[in-house]
Structures are given as structure tokens and as C-alpha cells.
Amino acid sequence: MTAISNAKYHLEIQTHRKNPYGLLRNSYRVNGKTCHDTLCRITGLSLEQLRAIQAAIQGKMVMKEDFKITSSREFGASFAAVAIMKELGLHKAIFSRPAEEWVRSCLAMIAGRLVYAGSKLSLSQCSEYSALWEICGIEKDIDVNVHCYDAMDKLLERQEAIQKTLAHKHLQSGTLVLYDITSSYMEGEYSNSKFVDFGYSRDKKRGHKQIIISLLCTKDGCPVAVEVLNGNTKDETTVLDKINEIKAKFVIEKFVFVGDRGMVTQAKYEKIDHETVKVITALSHSTIKELLEKGTIQLSLFDEKNIVEVIDGSMRYCLCRNPVMAKKETETRKALLKKTMEELDKIVKCTKNTKYSKEIRAGKVINKYKMGKYIIFINSGKYLKYTLDEAKIEQEASLDGCYIVCTDVLPEDMTAIETVKNYKSLMRVEQAFRNMKTVRLEVRPVYHRTDERIKSHVFICMLSYYVMWHMKQRLQPFFDADRDGEHKKYSFDYIMEILKSIRKETVEFCHSKTSVITALTEKQEQILQLLAVKL
């Protein structure tokens, strides 16, 4: 007889036929042997339905009303950023005791700038939707003054030491050093600031004070040092100080300094120690005209396919012509001249008495479109007349698309093609500025009102770009796989959104709680594998 009290009921699923079926059985032991009785046969159900019944019998099924997700927080992007920072040794570069709370707070701000941007106050309140602070080892309530502002002050004290560590890691003697500056306009009152000032705005924001940001990068565009300068600082005035900083603070005796067009003026060039520091830069249009007038170069030497090299003493001039840029410059000039002439024609035809004379109104038009060098005004008494300087227009058009890269690097050390290529690598610094200012990291709006906090904020943005640069290097195979397409599908922002969809869920069921990470998709696994990050 069956020992009912010891019976074990289970559903056995059979799949060897076309349609699966289940056998509800009980198991018991008689004289030490396991025996089975089939109570019923279940047919007409799908395999998934049979498995659901099987799970219910085994006690593995939870009713929907007993299962709750009580919280869901972003995990993947923050974890990846922090993991890469630690792998790069950035946490140890910040301070020799990386377990200290202010260091972990700095890691959270650097990763937070990359993942979320926004203000420090909003970052301090992100624990409800992000596991960032928890990943960095801070699980208590976040105080914006302690975990953000105080940590920023300590980070700024360590800026020089951190940048020296990065320079020693990425710059070697004889290497190329890319250097450029940009401006970032400010909003609000900064009456007591030594840095916030009016100056030439590269953002084209008139009426706004600004700061100047200088950036040093490796030849591949990896940032190693940043500095905040007065908003009225001119490009060329920073060159000598930066060269001396590289030699003294970073202890790099010999290197090639790559600066943007017009940054290394003749006066500054003569003060550089060319035994240890070589220079690559480009000439301004006015300097090119001077060389043409002197006969050092000829207009016929500019070629669209080949780089023509002219050597004048210790200086090498690499003459190039870009047909795409030539077309763009020609079209721009024509469009601006058209706008200028339309405005001037209105002034010429005007017969009404106005507050301003026609000469003053014409001057405003000239200042607006910057086309004064192509306009000749004819003195005709009370009437305003003008004509175009066709010779000047033709002369300028002949230089459209023409540019000269110059260097004092010896020909045996660097060919003309390599020289032009190395100068064009400055675009990597421009990419860094673009990412820091607008695309991803958003230097502005600056929510800080003191000079020290502004400098610390910019430094955090640079360190975030340092992490971003390394992530993009590792993700390059992912981007390359999409290059055959007409429209690129993958971008860094797209990658970050995919990683942000990896979430940490708090699940409550049967009066117990547990935390789980959402299952990874195939694309998420591929991205994490390229980043060398394991969850």
C-alpha cells in the first residue's frame, strides 16, 4: 500500500512526442525502493504552461501580488566609469590613500560629470535614481557641502601633483605636446573674481564675462593638464609660460610643441630655447602675405595634391591648399559681401532724415559683416557712394584654402607630410574642448561663484574627459564596425545610454528583500567586454 503521509507529488513533463504532456505522480518508498503512482495525465497545454504548473507544485512560483520591485537605480554606466578610473590608477593619483572619503567623493563627482553632468547639488541628490555614490563606497546620506564642496577644495590642492602624475604616465622626452586654449562664458555676478573678465569670446557671446581654459594633450588627444586663466588673456601670451611649465613641473627636457595658428608669434618664437623645444604651428593670412611680398614663397607653389616644402634658414614652410576649404571661404565671402551691399544700398537710397548720418550707419554695417577691406567709399558731398575693390577681392580669393604649416624640426626627424599631420592632430584638442563645453561634460553653466571652486570644477571636467578618452579608445572596434554605414548609428552618448539601462533593482517577495542587477543584453555584454569591465 502507498504511504500517503510520505507521498511526494510532482509533475513529470514528457516532450518526446509532438505535443508535450504532463504526468502528475506521487513518489513513495516500499521496502527501501522508490515507487511511483500516476494520478492523472495532463494534455492540451503548451510546454510553458506545463512548466508553470510544475513550478507551482515545487513551491517555486511567486504570485504577482507577492512580488514587488521597490526601487530601480542606474548602475551600469556609473560602475563602468568608476571601474575604469580605478584600473587607470586615477584614484591613487588623486591621493595615496584612496580609501579616504573625500577621494571616493571625487571619484563620484568625476564619474557623475561623465554620466549625468549637471550641478553638484543635483549630483548629491541622485541616490534615489542612481547607485553612483554607493559604487564609490559612500552609502550614508550625501551632504553637498562635505561630499562635494569640501572634496573639491582638497582636489584642487592636489591638482599639480595629479597632473604631474598624468604627464609622467603619458608624456616622454621627445614627444609631441598639443596645446590650445578656449573661452567659456559665464552668467551671474563675479565682481571679486580674478579670472572672470571680458575678452575675445570664442563662443560669440557678447556682453558676457568669461574665463579662458588652456589644455595640454598628448599627440593622441589624451588630456594631461588644464589651467584656468583670466578671461582677457591672449593666446600668444600663454605660450612661453606653458613651455616652461612642461619643462620645469613635468621634467620633460625635449619635446615638440604644437600650437594653433598665430599662437606662436615671431616675438615669442625668438624667446624659445630651440635646442630643447621644437615648434609646429601654422601661419596667419597676414604672415602668408608678408612671405609672398618678400618672395620667400610664391602663390604657384600651393598645390591641392602635394605638400610643397620651402626652407628658409632654420624654418621649414609646408605649403598646402584645401579645395573644400577654398570653396567654403569663397562662398562665405560672397555671401557676406552680398549682405553688406544690400544694407549699404538701403542707406544710399534713403532720403529721410535719421538720427545718424549715412556715414555712421554705413560704418555700423561694415563692422557688422567685417567686409570693410573690400569696400571703397567715394567722397561725393552729401551723397553716399561706394564701389567694390575688385583687385582686393581677387587677391584674397587667390589665397582661399591656402595654409602654411611651419616648423623648426629637422627634415630627417620629421617629413613634411608628418609635420602637416602632426599639426592637424590639434583637432583632437578641439574635440576635447567640444566634449568638455557642450557635447557631454558641460563645463557651463558654472554654478560656482569663487575662483577656487571654478578652477576645481574645470579640473573635474578635464578628469572626466580623461576617463571618457580612455573609454572611447577601448570602444573603437565598436565604432569602427559601423563605419561602412552611410549614417553612423553608434556614438559615445548612445553607448552611455545603453550602459545606463543596466539597473540595480531592489526586489521584495515573500516578506524578504534582495538586490539584483538586470540581465545583460548581448550588446551590453559586448560593450563591457571591450571596456574590460566585469559587473
C-alpha positions in Angstrom: 0.0 0.0 0.0 1.1 3.5 -0.7 2.2 5.5 2.4 0.1 8.6 1.7 1.7 10.6 4.5 5.1 10.3 2.9 3.9 10.8 -0.7 5.7 13.4 -2.8 3.7 14.9 -5.6 5.4 16.1 -8.7 4.7 16.8 -12.4 6.8 14.9 -14.8 6.8 16.6 -18.3 7.2 14.4 -21.3 8.5 16.0 -24.6 9.3 13.0 -26.8 6.1 13.3 -28.7 4.9 16.1 -31.0 2.7 17.7 -28.3 4.1 17.7 -24.7 2.1 16.3 -21.9 2.4 16.0 -18.1 2.1 13.2 -15.7 1.1 14.1 -12.1 2.7 11.5 -9.9 3.4 10.8 -6.3 6.5 9.1 -5.1 6.9 6.8 -2.1 9.2 4.1 -0.8 8.3 0.5 -0.2 10.9 -1.8 1.4 13.6 0.7 0.6 12.6 1.0 -3.1 11.2 4.2 -4.7 7.8 3.7 -6.3 5.6 6.0 -8.4 1.9 6.2 -9.0 0.4 8.2 -11.8 -2.6 10.1 -10.6 -3.5 11.8 -13.9 -2.3 12.8 -17.3 -2.4 16.4 -18.4 -2.7 17.2 -22.1 -3.6 20.1 -24.4 -1.3 22.6 -22.7 1.9 24.3 -24.0 5.3 23.5 -22.6 5.4 26.9 -20.9 2.1 26.2 -19.2 3.2 22.8 -18.0 6.4 24.2 -16.6 4.4 26.9 -14.7 2.3 24.1 -13.1 5.5 22.2 -12.3 7.0 25.3 -10.6 3.8 25.8 -8.6 3.9 22.2 -7.3 7.6 22.6 -6.4 6.8 25.9 -4.5 9.0 27.9 -6.8 6.2 30.1 -8.2 5.5 33.5 -6.7 2.1 35.2 -7.1 2.2 38.5 -8.9 0.8 40.4 -5.9 3.5 38.9 -3.7 6.3 40.2 -6.0 7.4 43.9 -5.9 10.2 45.9 -7.3 10.6 48.6 -4.7 13.4 50.6 -6.4 15.3 50.7 -9.7 18.5 52.7 -10.0 21.1 53.3 -12.7 24.1 51.1 -12.2 25.9 50.1 -15.4 27.4 53.5 -16.7 28.4 54.6 -13.2 30.0 51.2 -12.4 31.9 51.2 -15.7 33.3 54.7 -15.2 34.4 54.1 -11.6 35.9 50.7 -12.6 38.0 52.3 -15.4 39.2 55.1 -13.1 40.5 52.5 -10.6 42.1 50.4 -13.4 43.9 53.6 -14.7 45.1 54.3 -11.2 43.3 57.7 -11.1 42.1 57.1 -7.5 45.7 56.6 -6.4 46.9 59.6 -8.4 44.3 61.8 -6.6 45.7 60.7 -3.2 48.0 57.9 -1.9 45.2 56.8 0.5 42.3 56.3 -2.0 40.0 54.8 0.7 39.6 58.2 2.3 36.0 59.5 2.0 37.0 62.8 0.1 38.8 60.7 -2.5 35.8 58.5 -3.1 33.7 61.6 -3.3 36.0 63.0 -6.0 35.6 59.7 -7.9 31.8 60.1 -7.7 32.0 63.7 -9.0 34.3 62.7 -11.9 32.0 59.8 -12.9 28.9 61.8 -12.2 30.1 64.5 -14.6 30.6 61.9 -17.3 27.2 60.1 -16.7 24.9 62.9 -15.6 26.6 66.4 -15.9 24.5 68.9 -14.0 25.3 70.7 -10.8 27.0 69.3 -7.7 23.7 69.8 -5.7 21.8 67.6 -8.2 24.6 65.0 -8.0 24.4 64.9 -4.2 20.7 64.1 -4.5 20.9 61.4 -7.2 21.0 58.4 -4.8 17.2 57.8 -5.4 17.8 57.1 -9.0 21.5 56.1 -9.2 23.8 53.7 -7.4 26.8 56.0 -8.1 27.6 57.1 -4.5 27.1 53.5 -3.3 29.5 52.2 -6.0 32.1 54.7 -4.8 31.8 53.3 -1.3 29.6 56.1 0.3 26.3 54.6 1.5 25.3 57.2 4.0 23.3 60.4 3.3 25.2 62.7 0.9 25.9 66.2 2.2 26.7 68.5 -0.7 29.0 70.7 1.5 31.0 67.7 2.8 31.0 65.3 -0.1 31.1 67.9 -3.0 32.4 71.3 -2.0 34.9 70.2 0.7 36.2 67.4 -1.6 36.5 69.9 -4.5 38.8 72.1 -2.3 41.0 69.2 -1.4 41.1 68.0 -5.1 42.3 71.5 -6.2 45.2 71.3 -3.7 46.3 68.1 -5.4 45.9 69.4 -9.0 49.6 70.0 -9.7 50.6 66.6 -8.2 47.9 64.8 -10.2 48.8 66.5 -13.5 52.4 65.7 -12.9 51.5 62.0 -12.4 49.5 62.1 -15.7 52.3 63.8 -17.6 54.9 61.2 -16.4 52.5 58.5 -17.5 51.6 59.8 -20.9 54.5 62.1 -22.0 58.0 61.1 -22.7 61.1 63.1 -23.7 61.0 64.0 -27.4 57.2 63.5 -27.6 54.6 65.8 -29.2 52.6 68.1 -26.9 49.4 69.6 -28.2 48.3 72.9 -26.7 45.3 75.1 -27.3 43.0 77.5 -25.3 39.3 78.3 -25.5 36.9 80.5 -23.7 33.8 79.7 -21.7 31.3 82.5 -21.0 29.8 83.0 -17.5 26.5 84.1 -16.2 25.8 85.9 -12.9 27.9 88.3 -10.8 31.6 87.7 -10.4 32.8 91.2 -9.2 35.5 89.7 -6.9 36.9 87.2 -9.3 40.5 87.4 -10.6 39.7 85.2 -13.6 36.2 86.1 -14.8 36.6 89.1 -17.2 35.5 90.5 -20.5 37.6 89.4 -23.5 37.5 87.9 -27.0 34.7 85.4 -26.9 35.2 82.2 -28.9 31.6 81.4 -28.1 30.5 84.6 -29.8 28.7 85.7 -26.7 29.0 89.5 -26.5 28.2 91.2 -23.2 29.2 88.1 -21.1 32.3 87.8 -18.9 34.3 84.7 -19.5 37.2 82.5 -18.4 40.0 81.2 -20.5 40.8 77.4 -20.3 44.1 76.1 -21.6 44.6 72.4 -22.2 47.7 70.2 -22.7 47.2 66.9 -24.5 49.3 64.0 -25.9 49.6 63.6 -29.6 46.7 61.2 -29.5 44.5 63.8 -27.7 44.7 62.3 -24.1 44.4 65.3 -21.7 47.2 65.7 -19.1 46.8 69.2 -17.7 44.3 72.1 -17.6 44.5 75.7 -16.4 42.0 78.5 -15.8 43.3 81.9 -17.0 41.9 85.4 -16.9 39.1 86.0 -19.4 41.1 88.7 -21.2 44.1 86.5 -21.8 45.5 86.4 -25.4 46.6 83.2 -27.0 50.2 84.1 -27.6 50.8 85.4 -24.1 50.4 81.9 -22.6 52.9 80.0 -24.8 56.2 80.7 -23.0 54.7 80.0 -19.6 53.2 76.7 -20.8 56.5 75.6 -22.3 58.4 76.5 -19.1 55.7 74.6 -17.1 56.2 71.5 -19.2 60.0 71.6 -18.7 60.0 72.6 -15.0 57.0 70.9 -13.5 56.7 67.8 -15.7 60.5 67.5 -16.1 60.4 66.9 -19.8 63.6 68.4 -21.3 63.0 67.8 -25.0 59.6 67.9 -26.8 57.8 69.3 -29.9 55.3 72.0 -29.0 52.2 72.1 -31.4 50.3 75.3 -31.2 47.4 76.7 -33.1 47.6 79.3 -36.0 49.1 82.6 -34.8 49.7 81.4 -31.3 53.5 81.3 -31.7 54.3 84.8 -32.9 57.7 85.8 -34.1 58.5 87.6 -30.9 57.5 84.6 -28.8 59.4 82.2 -31.2 62.7 84.0 -30.7 62.4 83.6 -26.9 62.0 79.8 -27.1 65.1 77.6 -26.4 65.1 75.7 -29.7 67.8 73.4 -28.6 65.3 71.5 -26.4 61.9 72.7 -27.7 60.8 72.5 -31.3 57.7 74.1 -32.6 54.9 73.2 -35.1 52.3 75.9 -35.9 50.5 77.5 -38.8 50.8 81.0 -40.2 48.1 83.6 -40.2 46.9 85.1 -43.5 48.8 88.3 -42.8 52.1 86.5 -42.3 51.5 84.5 -45.5 51.0 87.8 -47.4 54.3 89.0 -45.9 56.2 86.0 -47.2 54.6 86.4 -50.6 55.7 90.1 -50.7 59.2 89.2 -49.6 59.4 86.5 -52.3 60.1 83.7 -49.8 57.2 81.8 -51.3 55.1 82.0 -54.5 51.4 81.6 -54.9 52.0 79.0 -57.6 53.6 76.6 -55.0 50.3 76.0 -53.3 49.0 72.6 -54.6 45.9 70.7 -53.8 47.5 67.2 -54.1 51.1 67.7 -52.9 52.8 69.4 -50.0 55.4 71.8 -51.2 58.2 72.5 -48.7 60.2 75.7 -48.7 63.2 76.0 -46.3 64.2 79.5 -45.1 67.1 79.3 -42.7 66.1 77.1 -39.8 62.4 77.4 -40.6 60.6 74.9 -42.8 57.4 76.1 -44.5 54.9 73.3 -45.7 52.6 74.8 -48.3 49.1 73.3 -48.7 45.8 74.0 -50.3 42.5 72.5 -49.3 39.9 72.7 -52.2 37.0 72.1 -49.8 38.1 74.9 -47.6 38.8 77.1 -50.6 35.2 76.7 -51.8 33.8 77.4 -48.4 35.8 80.6 -47.9 34.9 81.8 -51.4 31.2 81.2 -50.7 31.3 82.8 -47.3 33.0 86.0 -48.7 30.4 86.2 -51.5 27.5 85.8 -49.0 28.9 88.4 -46.6 29.6 90.9 -49.4 26.0 90.4 -50.7 24.6 91.1 -47.2 26.9 94.2 -46.9 25.9 95.6 -50.3 22.2 95.1 -49.6 22.5 97.1 -46.3 24.6 99.8 -47.9 22.2 100.1 -50.9 19.4 100.8 -48.4 21.4 103.6 -46.8 22.3 105.1 -50.2 18.7 105.2 -51.4 17.3 106.5 -48.1 16.0 110.1 -48.3 14.6 110.5 -44.8 16.5 112.4 -42.2 17.6 110.0 -39.5 19.3 110.4 -36.1 22.6 109.1 -37.5 24.4 110.3 -40.7 24.7 107.9 -43.6 28.5 107.6 -42.9 27.8 106.4 -39.3 25.2 103.9 -40.5 27.5 102.6 -43.2 30.2 102.2 -40.6 27.9 100.0 -38.4 27.2 97.8 -41.4 30.9 97.4 -42.2 31.6 96.5 -38.5 28.8 94.0 -38.5 29.9 92.0 -41.6 33.7 92.7 -41.4 33.9 93.5 -45.1 35.4 96.9 -44.9 38.6 96.0 -46.7 36.7 95.2 -49.9 34.6 98.5 -49.9 35.9 101.8 -51.3 33.8 104.8 -50.3 33.7 107.7 -52.8 33.6 111.3 -51.4 30.7 112.9 -53.2 29.5 115.6 -50.8 26.2 114.9 -49.1 25.6 111.7 -51.1 27.0 108.3 -50.0 28.6 106.3 -52.8 30.7 103.2 -52.7 32.3 100.6 -55.0 33.9 97.2 -54.6 37.7 96.8 -54.6 37.8 94.1 -57.2 41.6 93.8 -57.1 41.5 93.2 -53.3 38.7 90.6 -53.7 40.7 88.8 -56.4 43.9 88.9 -54.3 42.1 87.4 -51.3 40.3 84.8 -53.5 43.7 83.6 -54.7 44.6 82.6 -51.1 41.3 80.8 -50.4 42.1 77.3 -49.0 45.8 78.1 -48.7 47.6 77.5 -45.5 51.2 77.0 -44.3 52.4 74.8 -41.5 55.8 75.8 -40.3 58.3 74.1 -38.0 62.0 74.1 -37.0 62.1 70.3 -36.6 64.9 68.9 -38.8 63.7 67.2 -42.0 65.5 64.0 -41.1 63.4 63.9 -37.9 60.1 64.7 -39.4 59.0 64.8 -43.0 56.7 67.5 -44.5 53.8 65.0 -44.6 54.3 64.1 -40.9 54.6 67.8 -40.0 51.3 68.7 -41.5 49.7 65.5 -40.0 51.0 66.4 -36.5 49.7 70.0 -36.8 46.3 68.6 -37.8 46.3 66.5 -34.7 45.3 69.7 -32.9 41.8 68.9 -33.9 41.9 66.3 -31.0 42.3 69.2 -28.5 39.3 70.9 -30.2 37.4 67.6 -29.8 38.3 67.7 -26.1 37.0 71.3 -25.7 33.9 70.4 -27.6 33.2 67.5 -25.3 34.1 69.5 -22.2 32.0 72.5 -23.1 28.8 71.3 -24.8 28.6 67.7 -26.1 28.9 65.6 -23.0 30.6 67.1 -19.9 29.1 70.6 -19.9 31.6 72.9 -18.2 28.9 75.5 -18.3 26.7 76.7 -16.8 29.1 77.2 -14.0 27.2 77.1 -10.7 30.2 78.2 -8.6 31.0 81.8 -7.5 34.5 81.6 -6.2 37.7 81.3 -8.2 38.9 78.2 -6.4 35.7 76.3 -7.0 35.6 77.4 -10.6 39.2 76.0 -11.1 38.3 72.8 -9.3 35.1 72.4 -11.4 37.1 72.8 -14.6 39.7 70.3 -13.3 36.9 67.8 -12.6 35.7 68.2 -16.2 39.2 67.5 -17.5 39.5 64.4 -15.4 36.1 63.2 -16.7 37.3 63.7 -20.2 40.4 61.8 -19.3 38.2 58.8 -18.4 36.0 59.4 -21.4 39.0 59.4 -23.7 40.2 56.0 -22.5 36.7 54.6 -22.8 36.5 55.8 -26.4 39.8 54.2 -27.1 38.6 50.8 -25.9 35.3 51.2 -27.7 36.9 52.0 -31.0 36.2 48.5 -32.5 32.5 49.1 -31.7 32.6 52.4 -33.6 34.7 51.0 -36.5 32.1 48.3 -37.0 29.6 51.0 -38.0 31.8 52.9 -40.4 30.6 51.2 -43.5 27.1 52.6 -43.0 26.1 55.9 -44.5 24.7 57.1 -41.2 26.6 56.3 -38.0 24.4 54.5 -35.5 26.7 54.4 -32.6 28.1 57.3 -30.7 29.5 57.7 -27.2 26.2 59.1 -25.9 24.4 56.1 -27.4 26.9 53.7 -25.6 26.3 55.5 -22.3 22.6 55.2 -22.6 22.9 51.5 -23.2 25.1 51.2 -20.1 22.7 53.3 -18.1 19.9 50.8 -18.9 21.8 48.3 -16.7 20.0 48.8 -13.4 20.2 47.7 -9.8 16.8 46.5 -8.7 15.6 46.0 -5.1 13.1 43.1 -5.2 10.7 42.3 -2.4 8.9 38.9 -2.2 7.7 36.6 0.5 8.5 39.2 3.1 12.1 39.4 2.1 14.3 41.8 0.1 17.2 41.3 -2.2 19.1 43.4 -4.8 19.7 42.1 -8.3 21.4 43.5 -11.4 19.3 43.4 -14.5 20.2 40.6 -17.0 22.7 41.9 -19.7 21.7 42.1 -23.3 24.1 40.9 -26.0 25.1 44.5 -26.8 25.7 45.4 -23.2 27.9 42.3 -22.8 29.9 43.3 -25.9 30.4 46.9 -24.6 31.5 45.8 -21.1 33.9 43.2 -22.7 35.5 46.0 -24.8 35.8 48.2 -21.7 37.3 45.3 -19.8 34.7 45.8 -17.0 33.1 42.9 -15.1 30.0 43.6 -13.1 
